[in-house]
Amino acid sequence: MYTLYIIRCADNSLYTGIAKDLDKRLTVHRNGKGSVYVRARLPFSLVYTEKHSDRSRATKREMEIKKMSKQKKETLIRN
């Protein structure tokens, strides 16, 4: 099982990623050892998640979301 997640960074930007162990991945981000993007925009909050059965499906969905405008991402988060 993989989790697709969206986090809201301190500058109000949104970062989308996938993880097999979400808690572990968020800890890595919080400790400044995750992506360079998030590291430069700490702190953050988790605002959205989706579960996917395998890495391929999670990655495809991640790419779909990354192509969305910020407005569409905000709508996804609200719903």
PyMOL commands that place a pseudoatom at each C-alpha (Angstrom):
pseudoatom trace, name=CA, resn=MET, resi=1, chain=A, elem=C, hetatm=0, pos=[0.000, 0.000, 0.000]
pseudoatom trace, name=CA, resn=TYR, resi=2, chain=A, elem=C, hetatm=0, pos=[1.276, 3.462, -0.927]
pseudoatom trace, name=CA, resn=THR, resi=3, chain=A, elem=C, hetatm=0, pos=[0.036, 6.815, 0.262]
pseudoatom trace, name=CA, resn=LEU, resi=4, chain=A, elem=C, hetatm=0, pos=[-0.080, 9.857, -1.960]
pseudoatom trace, name=CA, resn=TYR, resi=5, chain=A, elem=C, hetatm=0, pos=[0.175, 12.991, 0.165]
pseudoatom trace, name=CA, resn=ILE, resi=6, chain=A, elem=C, hetatm=0, pos=[0.020, 16.745, -0.172]
pseudoatom trace, name=CA, resn=ILE, resi=7, chain=A, elem=C, hetatm=0, pos=[1.658, 19.004, 2.363]
pseudoatom trace, name=CA, resn=ARG, resi=8, chain=A, elem=C, hetatm=0, pos=[1.251, 22.745, 2.744]
pseudoatom trace, name=CA, resn=CYS, resi=9, chain=A, elem=C, hetatm=0, pos=[4.588, 24.439, 3.299]
pseudoatom trace, name=CA, resn=ALA, resi=10, chain=A, elem=C, hetatm=0, pos=[5.260, 27.549, 5.380]
pseudoatom trace, name=CA, resn=ASP, resi=11, chain=A, elem=C, hetatm=0, pos=[5.089, 29.745, 2.248]
pseudoatom trace, name=CA, resn=ASN, resi=12, chain=A, elem=C, hetatm=0, pos=[1.612, 28.295, 1.464]
pseudoatom trace, name=CA, resn=SER, resi=13, chain=A, elem=C, hetatm=0, pos=[2.931, 26.286, -1.481]
pseudoatom trace, name=CA, resn=LEU, resi=14, chain=A, elem=C, hetatm=0, pos=[1.828, 22.686, -1.938]
pseudoatom trace, name=CA, resn=TYR, resi=15, chain=A, elem=C, hetatm=0, pos=[4.130, 19.690, -2.274]
pseudoatom trace, name=CA, resn=THR, resi=16, chain=A, elem=C, hetatm=0, pos=[2.884, 16.328, -3.550]
pseudoatom trace, name=CA, resn=GLY, resi=17, chain=A, elem=C, hetatm=0, pos=[4.640, 13.028, -2.951]
pseudoatom trace, name=CA, resn=ILE, resi=18, chain=A, elem=C, hetatm=0, pos=[4.128, 9.319, -2.361]
pseudoatom trace, name=CA, resn=ALA, resi=19, chain=A, elem=C, hetatm=0, pos=[5.332, 7.086, 0.450]
pseudoatom trace, name=CA, resn=LYS, resi=20, chain=A, elem=C, hetatm=0, pos=[5.120, 3.474, 1.518]
pseudoatom trace, name=CA, resn=ASP, resi=21, chain=A, elem=C, hetatm=0, pos=[5.354, 4.579, 5.175]
pseudoatom trace, name=CA, resn=LEU, resi=22, chain=A, elem=C, hetatm=0, pos=[3.804, 8.045, 5.442]
pseudoatom trace, name=CA, resn=ASP, resi=23, chain=A, elem=C, hetatm=0, pos=[4.729, 8.674, 9.083]
pseudoatom trace, name=CA, resn=LYS, resi=24, chain=A, elem=C, hetatm=0, pos=[8.362, 7.846, 8.379]
pseudoatom trace, name=CA, resn=ARG, resi=25, chain=A, elem=C, hetatm=0, pos=[8.425, 10.061, 5.285]
pseudoatom trace, name=CA, resn=LEU, resi=26, chain=A, elem=C, hetatm=0, pos=[6.896, 13.015, 7.121]
pseudoatom trace, name=CA, resn=THR, resi=27, chain=A, elem=C, hetatm=0, pos=[9.482, 12.611, 9.884]
pseudoatom trace, name=CA, resn=VAL, resi=28, chain=A, elem=C, hetatm=0, pos=[12.241, 12.703, 7.268]
pseudoatom trace, name=CA, resn=HIS, resi=29, chain=A, elem=C, hetatm=0, pos=[10.750, 15.917, 5.838]
pseudoatom trace, name=CA, resn=ARG, resi=30, chain=A, elem=C, hetatm=0, pos=[10.405, 17.483, 9.315]
pseudoatom trace, name=CA, resn=ASN, resi=31, chain=A, elem=C, hetatm=0, pos=[14.026, 16.691, 10.118]
pseudoatom trace, name=CA, resn=GLY, resi=32, chain=A, elem=C, hetatm=0, pos=[15.130, 18.560, 6.986]
pseudoatom trace, name=CA, resn=LYS, resi=33, chain=A, elem=C, hetatm=0, pos=[16.388, 15.400, 5.297]
pseudoatom trace, name=CA, resn=GLY, resi=34, chain=A, elem=C, hetatm=0, pos=[13.597, 15.040, 2.718]
pseudoatom trace, name=CA, resn=SER, resi=35, chain=A, elem=C, hetatm=0, pos=[13.234, 16.909, -0.527]
pseudoatom trace, name=CA, resn=VAL, resi=36, chain=A, elem=C, hetatm=0, pos=[15.162, 20.126, -1.053]
pseudoatom trace, name=CA, resn=TYR, resi=37, chain=A, elem=C, hetatm=0, pos=[11.869, 21.862, -1.866]
pseudoatom trace, name=CA, resn=VAL, resi=38, chain=A, elem=C, hetatm=0, pos=[10.286, 21.067, 1.503]
pseudoatom trace, name=CA, resn=ARG, resi=39, chain=A, elem=C, hetatm=0, pos=[13.526, 21.592, 3.429]
pseudoatom trace, name=CA, resn=ALA, resi=40, chain=A, elem=C, hetatm=0, pos=[13.618, 25.198, 2.217]
pseudoatom trace, name=CA, resn=ARG, resi=41, chain=A, elem=C, hetatm=0, pos=[9.973, 25.795, 3.237]
pseudoatom trace, name=CA, resn=LEU, resi=42, chain=A, elem=C, hetatm=0, pos=[9.642, 24.300, 6.728]
pseudoatom trace, name=CA, resn=PRO, resi=43, chain=A, elem=C, hetatm=0, pos=[7.458, 23.942, 8.698]
pseudoatom trace, name=CA, resn=PHE, resi=44, chain=A, elem=C, hetatm=0, pos=[4.630, 22.197, 6.866]
pseudoatom trace, name=CA, resn=SER, resi=45, chain=A, elem=C, hetatm=0, pos=[1.305, 20.531, 7.560]
pseudoatom trace, name=CA, resn=LEU, resi=46, chain=A, elem=C, hetatm=0, pos=[-0.240, 17.447, 5.997]
pseudoatom trace, name=CA, resn=VAL, resi=47, chain=A, elem=C, hetatm=0, pos=[-3.413, 18.502, 4.168]
pseudoatom trace, name=CA, resn=TYR, resi=48, chain=A, elem=C, hetatm=0, pos=[-4.410, 15.559, 1.946]
pseudoatom trace, name=CA, resn=THR, resi=49, chain=A, elem=C, hetatm=0, pos=[-3.870, 11.815, 1.504]
pseudoatom trace, name=CA, resn=GLU, resi=50, chain=A, elem=C, hetatm=0, pos=[-5.006, 9.032, -0.825]
pseudoatom trace, name=CA, resn=LYS, resi=51, chain=A, elem=C, hetatm=0, pos=[-4.272, 5.304, -0.514]
pseudoatom trace, name=CA, resn=HIS, resi=52, chain=A, elem=C, hetatm=0, pos=[-3.136, 3.320, -3.564]
pseudoatom trace, name=CA, resn=SER, resi=53, chain=A, elem=C, hetatm=0, pos=[-2.605, -0.409, -3.907]
pseudoatom trace, name=CA, resn=ASP, resi=54, chain=A, elem=C, hetatm=0, pos=[0.784, -0.189, -5.619]
pseudoatom trace, name=CA, resn=ARG, resi=55, chain=A, elem=C, hetatm=0, pos=[3.599, 2.195, -6.480]
pseudoatom trace, name=CA, resn=SER, resi=56, chain=A, elem=C, hetatm=0, pos=[2.614, 2.441, -10.151]
pseudoatom trace, name=CA, resn=ARG, resi=57, chain=A, elem=C, hetatm=0, pos=[-0.902, 3.694, -9.382]
pseudoatom trace, name=CA, resn=ALA, resi=58, chain=A, elem=C, hetatm=0, pos=[0.376, 6.092, -6.739]
pseudoatom trace, name=CA, resn=THR, resi=59, chain=A, elem=C, hetatm=0, pos=[2.996, 7.501, -9.114]
pseudoatom trace, name=CA, resn=LYS, resi=60, chain=A, elem=C, hetatm=0, pos=[0.450, 7.994, -11.914]
pseudoatom trace, name=CA, resn=ARG, resi=61, chain=A, elem=C, hetatm=0, pos=[-1.863, 9.851, -9.544]
pseudoatom trace, name=CA, resn=GLU, resi=62, chain=A, elem=C, hetatm=0, pos=[1.050, 11.919, -8.223]
pseudoatom trace, name=CA, resn=MET, resi=63, chain=A, elem=C, hetatm=0, pos=[1.839, 13.035, -11.782]
pseudoatom trace, name=CA, resn=GLU, resi=64, chain=A, elem=C, hetatm=0, pos=[-1.832, 13.922, -12.387]
pseudoatom trace, name=CA, resn=ILE, resi=65, chain=A, elem=C, hetatm=0, pos=[-1.920, 16.090, -9.285]
pseudoatom trace, name=CA, resn=LYS, resi=66, chain=A, elem=C, hetatm=0, pos=[1.435, 17.741, -10.005]
pseudoatom trace, name=CA, resn=LYS, resi=67, chain=A, elem=C, hetatm=0, pos=[0.046, 18.858, -13.378]
pseudoatom trace, name=CA, resn=MET, resi=68, chain=A, elem=C, hetatm=0, pos=[-2.980, 20.514, -11.724]
pseudoatom trace, name=CA, resn=SER, resi=69, chain=A, elem=C, hetatm=0, pos=[-3.130, 24.235, -11.109]
pseudoatom trace, name=CA, resn=LYS, resi=70, chain=A, elem=C, hetatm=0, pos=[-2.859, 25.332, -7.495]
pseudoatom trace, name=CA, resn=GLN, resi=71, chain=A, elem=C, hetatm=0, pos=[-6.550, 26.239, -7.588]
pseudoatom trace, name=CA, resn=LYS, resi=72, chain=A, elem=C, hetatm=0, pos=[-7.495, 22.683, -8.620]
pseudoatom trace, name=CA, resn=LYS, resi=73, chain=A, elem=C, hetatm=0, pos=[-5.250, 21.265, -5.905]
pseudoatom trace, name=CA, resn=GLU, resi=74, chain=A, elem=C, hetatm=0, pos=[-6.944, 23.494, -3.327]
pseudoatom trace, name=CA, resn=THR, resi=75, chain=A, elem=C, hetatm=0, pos=[-10.342, 22.219, -4.505]
pseudoatom trace, name=CA, resn=LEU, resi=76, chain=A, elem=C, hetatm=0, pos=[-9.131, 18.628, -4.206]
pseudoatom trace, name=CA, resn=ILE, resi=77, chain=A, elem=C, hetatm=0, pos=[-7.918, 19.307, -0.669]
pseudoatom trace, name=CA, resn=ARG, resi=78, chain=A, elem=C, hetatm=0, pos=[-11.210, 20.944, 0.357]
pseudoatom trace, name=CA, resn=ASN, resi=79, chain=A, elem=C, hetatm=0, pos=[-13.293, 18.055, -0.977]
for i in range(1, 79): cmd.bond("trace and resi %d" % i, "trace and resi %d" % (i + 1))
show_as sticks, trace
zoom trace
